[in-house]
Amino acid sequence: QKDPYFPAPNSTADTYLPMASPLSKVGEASAVVIAILAVLIAVVPNPDKMPKAKPATIRQPELINDDLHTKTEVLITGGGPIGMVTALLLARQNISSVIIERRFQHGGAPAAHQLNFRSNEIFQHDAKISRDLLRKGATPINEYRWVKMATSLASPALAKLDHVGNLNETMASDITWAEYLNIPQDMTESAILSAVVDEPLVDIRFGHSFANHVEDENGVTTTVALDSGISRWGYHVRSRYLLDATGSRGVIRRRANITMSGERGVMNVINLHVRMDLTDVVPEAKEGFRDGGALMSWTFTPDVGLAVVIHHNMSSHSSVQIQYFPSIRSASQFADNGARIIRSLIGSDDVPFEIEAVDTWRMDCQIADKYRGGSHGKTFLVGDSAHRFPPTGGLGLNTGVADAHNLAWKMGMVIRGEASEALLDTYGNERRRVAKSNSAVSLDNFHRMEYPVAVLGLNKKGAELLAYLSYVLWPIPKGWREGVTRFIRRQVVSACMGAATADDSNGKRIRKELQEAMDLQIGHFNSIGLDLGFHYNYPDAGVVPDLCDEANSQACRHPNEEWHLGKGVDGDAYKHQMPEWTYKYFPVTIPGSRLPHANLKKSPIRVKDINSERWETSTHALLAYDRFTLITGEGGESWLEAAKTIRERSGIKIKAFLINEEEEAWSKVRQIAANGCIVVRPDGHVAMRSMKIVKDPSGFLERGLRQVLRLDDPAH
């Protein structure tokens, strides 16, 4: 079957030629095959014009068991990390939820493997997920220092990037109390599930799948199928809201007819999940990780071409990712040749290994056109059901965690009657901008990887050429086709890698340029600006923008002011460094920004709980997920009284704190006068601020909070 997502060939013939000067060494056989390709390609049907496959229909249960009918505040479809975290965040506000998960248990091959600083802040501070369990499942930091390029896993690096060195610089800068974790998604799920099982307000049901739903003005009635949809039996769940956390499948998104925009079919990838111990093979891992180990290896072998190997743990598990073309070669063919592929990548026949799973996925870069849908606006998208990024940068899962964090507090306040339904509209307004920026950077990271590959004399057009070669020669017996393409790949890659490893002036030049190209990948592996610097500083967000004048204009200007527009990212400019706002974080208190972490000399914590030793001296210790927080300083005592008045008069949950001038770390980042105030939302983002004391603190606070909560909305 032809691949409907594979692009049509470009009519410009020279774009298909590999960039390597070593092509001259390939020989006349390659030239003959390329000539055949040039003749035949004109008559090949365009795969883009092939009819698209229809989405699979959802099987409806034939029999309904009324005894299983369930009522809950929120029904979450999808029991992956985002669905479970959303449920935990709702539970922290005393809101019940039911999670239905079509799988019978968690597990399987790991997908995401990076849990960034902000996600760990959310997990440990607000969701109360055990840091000890997360760290237990993560790779020790001294075992994933490098991102390297080499001719095989066992070979010395041609170029490498110090990933951990950049992490250490970030942690030394004291901009967060949390840590970065290299942890496979299945271990992340295990840690979250442990918290879910201990939470009585969360009911997680494995083997139960979404079948149908109907909205009305008061809520949603959902039909759930038993036994992962195999059974004829089902039941109904009545909830106030329905959340789609089914991942990229977007089961409810499709049913609600919410469209997605962006690039579909960036690349097709096959994953081989391999159990193997590389500690005595990879040079960086030898002698007890003396050189710091590797997070990722980009290998170039004659049998495979480019393969990206992600080391979840160098002593046990790695994932191998290879571009493939479904119309040319099936996943089963990769599985059949898996042993040969892995041996080629390792560069040694002495390493035992086991291929545990082979799966495929299509890389997309798309964002849902809206995050709230349904006939009465009761359906919401979170995580990958709302956005699909290339994995380059590890932003997908982490963006989903922040989605859940943004939505759950708003949903909780609406359910408790403390905010208008209109507050829920700000969820999509805020998070879609984040997704747009993160998707642009992810796609740019993907294209940026082409630079070091091009330095070696290879590029993705070469892979496309070989794929089309097999495609247009379909009348030739399969074994012959594969033999021809394998011969050309081996000749081209061998020539290019031979030139790169040669101990002559040309080899040294290639390796120097390769290292320069690798140095430009830093934004791919250090996105602290995206991680902690994303903000909601715009009119349709749930914040009160500053009223700026010349006196405070600098404090009002966000250092990432163009961040939400996705500007500065150009997929064609891969020979230049990423924009500064992607890899640098600037602590500010501008409305919409994350409250900066600052270490306080005197801890505000009164009662310790799980993980609290991590933030007990941080300004984040002042925050709580079920209320607003006001922070002021010396001379701002009237703000404390105003907060108390608002709480008693309006019922808005807010707690006020006064930080003394002796707290120098806070004074450096607060950006306001000591007698001014900063009001922080439950999700840790600044809702509003006053640069100094005002005549009517109570009126100022009440007007601002009512605006944030949309309490003056006509529909309220």
Stockholm file with secondary structure:
# STOCKHOLM 1.0

chainA/1-716         QKDPYFPAPNSTADTYLPMASPLSKVGEASAVVIAILAVLIAVVPNPDKMPKAKPATIRQPELINDDLHTKTEVLITGGGPIGMVTALLLARQNISSVIIERRFQHGGAPAAHQLNFRSNEIFQHDAKISRDLLRKGATPINEYRWVKMATSLASPALAKLDHVGNLNETMASDITWAEYLNIPQDMTESAILSAVVDEPLVDIRFGHSFANHVEDENGVTTTVALDSGISRWGYHVRSRYLLDATGSRGVIRRRANITMSGERGVMNVINLHVRMDLTDVVPEAKEGFRDGGALMSWTFTPDVGLAVVIHHNMSSHSSVQIQYFPSIRSASQFADNGARIIRSLIGSDDVPFEIEAVDTWRMDCQIADKYRGGSHGKTFLVGDSAHRFPPTGGLGLNTGVADAHNLAWKMGMVIRGEASEALLDTYGNERRRVAKSNSAVSLDNFHRMEYPVAVLGLNKKGAELLAYLSYVLWPIPKGWREGVTRFIRRQVVSACMGAATADDSNGKRIRKELQEAMDLQIGHFNSIGLDLGFHYNYPDAGVVPDLCDEANSQACRHPNEEWHLGKGVDGDAYKHQMPEWTYKYFPVTIPGSRLPHANLKKSPIRVKDINSERWETSTHALLAYDRFTLITGEGGESWLEAAKTIRERSGIKIKAFLINEEEEAWSKVRQIAANGCIVVRPDGHVAMRSMKIVKDPSGFLERGLRQVLRLDDPAH
#=GR chainA/1-716 SS CCCTTSCCCCSCGGGGSCCCGGGGGTCHHHHHHHHHHHHHGGGSCCGGGSCCCCCCCCCCCSEECGGGCEEEEEEEECCSHHHHHHHHHHHTTTCCEEEEESSSSSCSSCCCCEECHHHHHIIIIISCCCHHHHHHHSCCGGGBCEEEEESSTTSCCSEEEEHHHHHHHHHHTTSCSSCCEECCHHHHHHHHHHHHHTCTTEEEEETCEEEEEEEETTEEEEEEESGGGTSSEEEEEEEEEEEECCGGGCHHHHHTTCCEEEEEEEEEEEEEEEEECCTTTSGGGHHHHTTCBEEEEEEEETTTEEEEEEEEETTTEEEEEEECCTTTCCHHHHHHTHHHHHHHHHTCSSCCEEEEEEEEEEEEEEEESCSEESTTSCEEECGGGTEECCSTTSCHHHHHHHHHHHHHHHHHHHHTTSSCGGGGHHHHHHHHHHHHHHHHHHHHHHHHTHHHHHHTTCCHHHHHHHHHHHHHTTTSCHHHHHHHHHHHHHHHHHHHHHHHHCSSHHHHHHHHHHHHHHHTTHHHHCCHHHHHHCCCCSTTSSSCCCCCCGGGHHHHSCTTTTGGGTTTCCTTCTTSCCCHHHHCCCCCCCTTSBCCCCBCSSCCCSSCCTTGGGTTTBGGGGCCTTSEEEEECTTCHHHHHHHHHHHHHHCCCEEEEECCTTCHHHHHHCCSCTTCEEEECTTSBEEEEESSCCSCHHHHHHHHHHHHTTTTCTTC
#=GC SS_cons         CCCTTSCCCCSCGGGGSCCCGGGGGTCHHHHHHHHHHHHHGGGSCCGGGSCCCCCCCCCCCSEECGGGCEEEEEEEECCSHHHHHHHHHHHTTTCCEEEEESSSSSCSSCCCCEECHHHHHIIIIISCCCHHHHHHHSCCGGGBCEEEEESSTTSCCSEEEEHHHHHHHHHHTTSCSSCCEECCHHHHHHHHHHHHHTCTTEEEEETCEEEEEEEETTEEEEEEESGGGTSSEEEEEEEEEEEECCGGGCHHHHHTTCCEEEEEEEEEEEEEEEEECCTTTSGGGHHHHTTCBEEEEEEEETTTEEEEEEEEETTTEEEEEEECCTTTCCHHHHHHTHHHHHHHHHTCSSCCEEEEEEEEEEEEEEEESCSEESTTSCEEECGGGTEECCSTTSCHHHHHHHHHHHHHHHHHHHHTTSSCGGGGHHHHHHHHHHHHHHHHHHHHHHHHTHHHHHHTTCCHHHHHHHHHHHHHTTTSCHHHHHHHHHHHHHHHHHHHHHHHHCSSHHHHHHHHHHHHHHHTTHHHHCCHHHHHHCCCCSTTSSSCCCCCCGGGHHHHSCTTTTGGGTTTCCTTCTTSCCCHHHHCCCCCCCTTSBCCCCBCSSCCCSSCCTTGGGTTTBGGGGCCTTSEEEEECTTCHHHHHHHHHHHHHHCCCEEEEECCTTCHHHHHHCCSCTTCEEEECTTSBEEEEESSCCSCHHHHHHHHHHHHTTTTCTTC
//
